[in-house]
């Protein structure tokens, strides 16, 4: 098994706590970045973070739909 690169370790740390990331800055990059590939990347990251945040809220005992 190969050792993960520093970039992978950084990404894992970044995604470990979706509440620690400023999601507004991610959204702004997704909306306004000049590079279309980067916009797609930031959009996917924004969607992932929203999903993780919503998952935590929905799984709370007092949450009712």
Buried (B, 14 or more C-beta within 10 A) or exposed (E): EEEEEEEEEEEEEEBEEBEEBEBEEBBEBBEEBEEEEEBEBBBEBBEEBBEBBEEEEEEEEEEEE
